[in-house]
């Protein structure tokens, strides 16, 4: 497989027009119908048509085009499947963020209209890409997603059990029946959770990134697996600032006409933010480690407790980002000289 296609970098990519593509194709895929819009470099309007959904016919249509081809599809439940099916038949695939495609919501809406608008946005280079990859690490996301669903269901069952007992509703006729099934569900949850964690430890023995992340104080096996599964390829973030923004650990300042209108938090990955916030709390509650020494250093220099805690979370995120990008192991105090007062605030 062509590695260049697999490791696409939406953060660093240029617009499709500047990359010299000859064909611009947008696909609106559904269970029954696929709408395909096609433009060339000389086209003024896209050619749009519908066909019954057939991945084989779509591949044949793309293979028949001469020259460089770029395809755009929207991020849906079928996006990863389409990506894997088409990645060897085109030069680039852009799985675009529907949140950014407001143009598709204006005016009449059909599959053909959406495909045509998507094709126009593609050729103009106005699509915001969502990261997709054919890497084996991408499959780890399924395991982590299933684990998260299991934990949510288990916590909900435990909360229901507590509410039933503390609410003194366990004396009714149906309460013992409900309590019995909740207890069985909780026991199954705990057993399944242990099996997942055993699976994660097994994966860490064969994955260098997971083993390296476990050396960082505050990052346990669950946190390490979540980081690797979500990031997949750290090279898609050009600099650590982009990664911190993706983790929701920094805010963007709003300036217009030379006047500041405060800061706003960008759209971010809530799971990664939780991992780093919990890691910071774990470091603060532990003793005799380099990260705790950094936290105490900030406090000793007059940094407020909450700012020091946030700075520690960002510090841990920078460390893990560098480890994932370079493949190197954690070396305490290495990045201390690179932390400035501005990054702490």
ROPA-403551 format. One record per residue (C-alpha): z, x, y. Coordinates in Angstrom, 2 decimals, decimal comma, padded with zeros to 5 digits, m for minus. Each point is the difference from the previous one (the first is absolute). Layout:
! residues N
(rec (Z; X; Y))
...
END
This chain:
! residues 345
(rec (000,00; 000,00; 000,00))
(rec (m000,78; 001,17; 003,50))
(rec (003,32; 001,20; 001,47))
(rec (m001,25; m000,48; 003,53))
(rec (m000,26; m003,73; m000,63))
(rec (003,41; m000,22; m001,62))
(rec (001,95; 001,75; 002,73))
(rec (m001,22; m001,96; 002,96))
(rec (002,02; 000,46; 003,17))
(rec (m000,02; m003,05; 002,27))
(rec (002,18; 001,72; 002,57))
(rec (m002,45; 002,83; 000,62))
(rec (m003,34; m001,68; m000,73))
(rec (m002,70; m000,27; 002,64))
(rec (m001,84; m003,21; 000,72))
(rec (m002,74; m000,83; m002,53))
(rec (m002,76; 000,33; 002,62))
(rec (000,90; 003,60; 000,78))
(rec (000,02; 000,86; m003,72))
(rec (m003,74; m000,71; m000,28))
(rec (m000,04; m002,81; m002,54))
(rec (m003,31; m001,71; m000,73))
(rec (001,39; m003,26; m001,41))
(rec (002,98; m002,10; 001,09))
(rec (001,12; m002,63; m002,49))
(rec (002,84; m002,52; 000,28))
(rec (001,14; m002,05; m002,98))
(rec (002,09; m003,18; 000,13))
(rec (001,07; m000,44; m003,63))
(rec (001,46; m003,11; m001,56))
(rec (000,42; m001,27; m003,53))
(rec (m003,25; m002,01; 000,05))
(rec (m002,16; 001,34; 002,84))
(rec (m000,66; 003,38; 001,59))
(rec (m001,43; 000,12; 003,52))
(rec (m001,86; 003,23; 000,78))
(rec (m001,03; 001,16; 003,47))
(rec (m002,33; 002,98; 000,37))
(rec (m001,12; 002,01; 003,03))
(rec (m001,95; 003,21; 000,35))
(rec (000,17; 002,48; 002,86))
(rec (m002,85; m001,85; 001,76))
(rec (001,17; m003,58; m000,66))
(rec (001,04; m002,19; 002,91))
(rec (001,54; m002,76; m002,13))
(rec (001,35; 000,06; m003,55))
(rec (m001,88; m001,59; m002,86))
(rec (002,48; m002,27; m001,79))
(rec (m000,35; m001,77; m003,34))
(rec (002,20; m001,51; m002,69))
(rec (m000,09; 000,41; m003,75))
(rec (002,28; m001,01; m002,86))
(rec (002,69; 002,68; m000,35))
(rec (m001,33; 002,65; m002,36))
(rec (001,18; 003,60; 000,29))
(rec (m002,94; 001,27; m002,05))
(rec (m002,55; m001,53; 002,37))
(rec (001,90; 001,38; 003,00))
(rec (m000,12; 003,50; m001,48))
(rec (m003,73; m000,31; m000,67))
(rec (m000,57; m001,18; 003,57))
(rec (001,85; 003,03; 001,39))
(rec (m001,67; 002,45; m002,38))
(rec (m003,45; m001,17; 001,14))
(rec (000,65; 001,15; 003,60))
(rec (m001,40; 003,37; 000,99))
(rec (002,15; 002,17; 002,25))
(rec (003,68; 000,13; 000,89))
(rec (001,95; m003,25; m000,46))
(rec (003,32; m001,24; 001,33))
(rec (001,60; m003,24; m001,21))
(rec (002,75; m002,05; 001,64))
(rec (002,24; m002,50; m001,77))
(rec (003,16; m001,73; 001,19))
(rec (003,44; 000,79; m001,37))
(rec (000,70; m002,76; m002,55))
(rec (001,39; m000,25; m003,52))
(rec (m003,38; 001,16; m001,37))
(rec (m000,45; 002,91; 002,44))
(rec (001,25; 002,78; m002,30))
(rec (m002,09; m001,32; m002,91))
(rec (m003,12; m000,13; 002,19))
(rec (000,77; 003,47; 001,32))
(rec (000,17; 001,48; m003,50))
(rec (m003,15; m001,85; m001,10))
(rec (m002,13; 001,05; 002,98))
(rec (001,32; 003,46; 000,91))
(rec (m002,64; 001,80; m002,11))
(rec (m002,90; m002,06; 001,38))
(rec (000,38; 000,67; 003,73))
(rec (000,84; 002,90; 002,30))
(rec (003,05; m001,67; 001,54))
(rec (002,05; m003,16; m000,36))
(rec (002,07; m001,38; 002,85))
(rec (002,66; m002,49; m001,07))
(rec (000,78; m001,46; 003,40))
(rec (003,19; m001,47; 001,38))
(rec (m000,40; m003,80; 000,51))
(rec (002,73; 000,11; 002,65))
(rec (m002,34; 001,98; 002,25))
(rec (m003,12; m002,11; m000,59))
(rec (000,75; m002,75; 002,51))
(rec (m003,72; m000,56; 000,59))
(rec (m000,27; m001,60; m003,44))
(rec (002,40; m002,77; 001,07))
(rec (m002,11; m001,11; 002,97))
(rec (m002,53; m002,82; m000,23))
(rec (m001,24; m001,60; m003,22))
(rec (001,19; 001,70; m003,18))
(rec (m001,93; 000,34; m003,24))
(rec (m000,43; 002,84; m002,47))
(rec (m003,45; 000,81; 001,41))
(rec (001,24; 000,01; 003,60))
(rec (002,97; 002,20; m000,90))
(rec (m002,23; 002,47; m001,85))
(rec (m002,41; 000,16; 002,95))
(rec (002,77; 000,68; 002,52))
(rec (001,57; 002,57; m002,30))
(rec (m003,33; 001,79; m000,25))
(rec (m000,35; 000,12; 003,80))
(rec (003,52; 001,42; 000,34))
(rec (m000,78; 002,55; m002,71))
(rec (m003,09; 001,32; 001,73))
(rec (001,82; 000,15; 003,33))
(rec (002,80; 002,06; m001,58))
(rec (002,66; m002,56; 000,96))
(rec (001,66; m000,51; m003,39))
(rec (003,52; 001,21; m000,73))
(rec (000,15; 001,31; m003,56))
(rec (002,78; m000,67; m002,51))
(rec (000,63; 002,88; m002,38))
(rec (m001,39; m000,38; m003,52))
(rec (m000,56; 002,65; m002,61))
(rec (m001,10; 000,47; m003,59))
(rec (002,82; 002,51; m000,50))
(rec (002,27; m000,50; m003,01))
(rec (002,94; m000,08; 002,43))
(rec (m001,36; m003,25; 001,42))
(rec (000,83; m001,62; m003,33))
(rec (003,63; 000,92; 000,61))
(rec (000,03; m002,69; 002,69))
(rec (m000,23; m002,69; m002,67))
(rec (003,09; 001,34; m001,72))
(rec (001,94; 000,22; 003,27))
(rec (m001,14; m003,47; 001,06))
(rec (001,15; m001,46; m003,34))
(rec (003,34; 001,80; 000,38))
(rec (000,48; m001,44; 003,50))
(rec (m000,73; m003,50; m001,30))
(rec (002,52; 000,52; m002,80))
(rec (002,71; 001,13; 002,44))
(rec (m000,61; m002,94; 002,34))
(rec (000,26; m002,45; m002,90))
(rec (003,15; 001,71; m001,32))
(rec (001,72; 000,01; 003,39))
(rec (m000,87; m003,66; 000,47))
(rec (001,50; m000,87; m003,41))
(rec (003,20; 001,92; 000,81))
(rec (000,31; m001,75; 003,35))
(rec (m000,45; m003,38; m001,68))
(rec (002,65; 000,86; m002,56))
(rec (002,45; 001,06; 002,71))
(rec (m000,68; m003,13; 002,04))
(rec (000,51; m002,20; m003,05))
(rec (003,35; 001,58; m000,88))
(rec (001,41; 000,41; 003,50))
(rec (m001,12; m003,48; 001,01))
(rec (002,23; m001,47; m002,74))
(rec (m003,03; m001,77; m001,42))
(rec (000,59; 001,50; m003,43))
(rec (002,20; m002,94; m001,02))
(rec (m002,85; m002,52; m000,10))
(rec (m001,86; m001,09; m003,10))
(rec (m003,21; 001,89; 000,79))
(rec (001,64; 003,08; 001,53))
(rec (000,84; 001,72; m003,35))
(rec (m003,61; m000,45; m001,12))
(rec (m001,33; 001,49; 003,25))
(rec (002,55; 002,82; m000,10))
(rec (m000,94; 000,90; m003,56))
(rec (m003,69; 000,33; 000,86))
(rec (000,77; 001,96; 003,15))
(rec (002,17; 002,38; m002,01))
(rec (m002,80; 000,49; m002,54))
(rec (m002,47; 000,65; 002,81))
(rec (002,30; 002,58; 001,56))
(rec (000,51; 001,78; m003,31))
(rec (m003,77; 000,10; m000,53))
(rec (m000,48; 001,25; 003,54))
(rec (002,45; 002,86; m000,45))
(rec (m001,58; 000,99; m003,32))
(rec (m003,52; m000,11; 001,46))
(rec (001,13; 001,97; 003,05))
(rec (001,31; 002,77; m002,26))
(rec (m003,32; 000,08; m001,86))
(rec (m001,90; 000,34; 003,28))
(rec (002,24; 002,84; 001,12))
(rec (m000,50; 001,75; m003,34))
(rec (m003,74; m000,35; 000,53))
(rec (000,30; 001,50; 003,48))
(rec (001,95; 002,99; m001,34))
(rec (m002,66; 000,47; m002,67))
(rec (m002,71; 000,01; 002,68))
(rec (001,92; 002,57; 002,04))
(rec (m000,22; 002,49; m002,86))
(rec (m003,80; m000,04; 000,29))
(rec (m000,38; m000,34; 003,78))
(rec (000,70; 002,98; 002,25))
(rec (000,36; m002,10; 003,16))
(rec (002,69; m002,17; m001,56))
(rec (001,93; 003,03; m001,24))
(rec (m000,18; 001,66; 003,41))
(rec (001,19; m003,09; 001,87))
(rec (003,08; m000,21; m002,20))
(rec (001,17; 003,30; 001,51))
(rec (000,42; m001,68; 003,40))
(rec (003,52; m001,30; 000,57))
(rec (000,02; m003,78; 000,33))
(rec (m003,25; m000,52; m001,94))
(rec (000,70; m001,34; m003,49))
(rec (m002,45; m000,85; m002,75))
(rec (m000,71; m003,50; 001,36))
(rec (m000,61; 001,28; 003,52))
(rec (m002,19; 002,84; m001,25))
(rec (m002,15; m002,31; m002,10))
(rec (m000,44; m002,42; 002,90))
(rec (m001,03; 002,80; 002,38))
(rec (m002,57; 001,46; m002,40))
(rec (m001,36; m003,42; m000,98))
(rec (m000,50; m001,13; 003,60))
(rec (m001,27; 003,25; 001,50))
(rec (m002,23; 001,04; m002,95))
(rec (m001,76; 002,66; 002,11))
(rec (001,91; 001,42; 002,99))
(rec (m003,22; 001,50; 001,39))
(rec (m001,01; m003,42; 001,26))
(rec (002,58; 000,54; 002,77))
(rec (m001,32; 002,79; 002,28))
(rec (003,41; 000,84; 001,46))
(rec (003,65; m000,85; m000,60))
(rec (m000,01; m002,30; 003,04))
(rec (m002,53; m002,26; m001,70))
(rec (002,20; m000,10; m003,08))
(rec (003,13; m000,83; 002,01))
(rec (m001,89; m002,84; 001,68))
(rec (m001,11; m001,29; m003,42))
(rec (003,66; 000,08; m001,11))
(rec (001,14; m001,92; 003,10))
(rec (002,25; 002,85; 001,12))
(rec (m001,52; 000,39; 003,49))
(rec (m001,00; m002,37; 002,78))
(rec (m003,11; m000,01; 002,18))
(rec (000,38; m000,04; 003,77))
(rec (m002,02; m002,63; 001,90))
(rec (m001,47; 001,34; 003,25))
(rec (m002,43; m001,78; 002,31))
(rec (m000,91; 000,96; 003,54))
(rec (002,41; 002,90; m000,09))
(rec (002,91; m002,32; m000,73))
(rec (002,01; m000,05; m003,22))
(rec (000,59; m003,39; m001,60))
(rec (002,43; 001,23; m002,61))
(rec (m000,60; 000,86; m003,62))
(rec (m001,22; m001,99; m002,95))
(rec (000,25; 000,71; m003,70))
(rec (m003,35; 000,35; m001,77))
(rec (m000,89; m001,85; m003,18))
(rec (001,66; 002,03; m002,72))
(rec (000,90; 000,17; m003,66))
(rec (003,42; m001,64; m000,39))
(rec (000,64; 001,56; m003,41))
(rec (m000,35; 003,57; 001,28))
(rec (002,19; m000,74; 003,01))
(rec (002,71; m001,33; m002,31))
(rec (m000,25; 003,07; m002,26))
(rec (000,51; 002,42; 002,89))
(rec (002,75; m002,04; 001,66))
(rec (001,93; m000,16; m003,28))
(rec (m000,61; 003,72; m000,54))
(rec (001,50; 000,75; 003,41))
(rec (003,07; m002,12; m000,77))
(rec (000,39; 001,76; m003,36))
(rec (m000,12; 003,40; 001,72))
(rec (002,59; m001,06; 002,58))
(rec (002,36; m001,18; m002,74))
(rec (m000,38; 003,22; m002,01))
(rec (001,42; 003,46; 000,70))
(rec (m001,08; 003,63; m000,02))
(rec (m003,77; m000,30; 000,33))
(rec (m002,53; 001,25; 002,55))
(rec (m001,02; m003,47; 001,17))
(rec (003,61; m001,01; 000,68))
(rec (000,39; 003,24; 001,97))
(rec (m003,01; m001,00; 002,14))
(rec (001,57; m003,42; 000,66))
(rec (003,27; 001,63; 001,05))
(rec (m001,93; 002,44; 002,19))
(rec (m001,55; m002,93; 001,89))
(rec (003,37; m001,66; 000,49))
(rec (001,51; 003,25; 001,25))
(rec (m002,77; 000,24; 002,62))
(rec (000,78; m003,39; 001,48))
(rec (m002,53; m002,16; m001,84))
(rec (001,23; m003,55; m000,50))
(rec (000,90; m000,93; m003,58))
(rec (m002,80; m002,56; m000,40))
(rec (m002,58; 002,38; 001,49))
(rec (001,19; 002,79; m002,29))
(rec (m000,29; m002,31; m002,99))
(rec (m003,57; m000,99; 000,97))
(rec (m000,89; 003,66; 000,63))
(rec (001,30; 000,88; m003,46))
(rec (m002,22; m002,67; m001,57))
(rec (m003,01; 001,42; 001,87))
(rec (000,98; 003,51; m001,04))
(rec (000,08; m001,00; m003,68))
(rec (m003,36; m001,77; 000,40))
(rec (m001,55; 003,14; 001,53))
(rec (001,34; 002,12; m002,84))
(rec (m001,41; m002,28; m002,71))
(rec (m003,32; m000,31; 001,85))
(rec (m000,34; 003,78; 000,09))
(rec (000,92; 000,30; m003,67))
(rec (m002,57; m002,61; m001,05))
(rec (m002,70; 001,56; 002,16))
(rec (000,54; 003,62; m001,06))
(rec (001,44; m000,45; m003,48))
(rec (002,86; 002,37; 000,86))
(rec (003,64; m000,48; m000,95))
(rec (002,78; m000,84; 002,42))
(rec (001,51; 002,96; 001,84))
(rec (003,08; m000,90; 002,10))
(rec (000,06; 000,97; 003,68))
(rec (m003,70; 000,94; 000,00))
(rec (m000,98; m002,67; 002,53))
(rec (003,12; 000,21; 002,13))
(rec (m001,70; 002,06; 002,72))
(rec (m002,79; m002,55; 000,34))
(rec (002,29; m002,91; 000,94))
(rec (000,15; m000,48; 003,76))
(rec (002,26; m002,09; 002,19))
(rec (m002,92; m002,33; 000,76))
(rec (m000,46; m000,75; m003,72))
(rec (003,68; m000,90; m000,32))
(rec (m000,03; m002,62; 002,78))
END
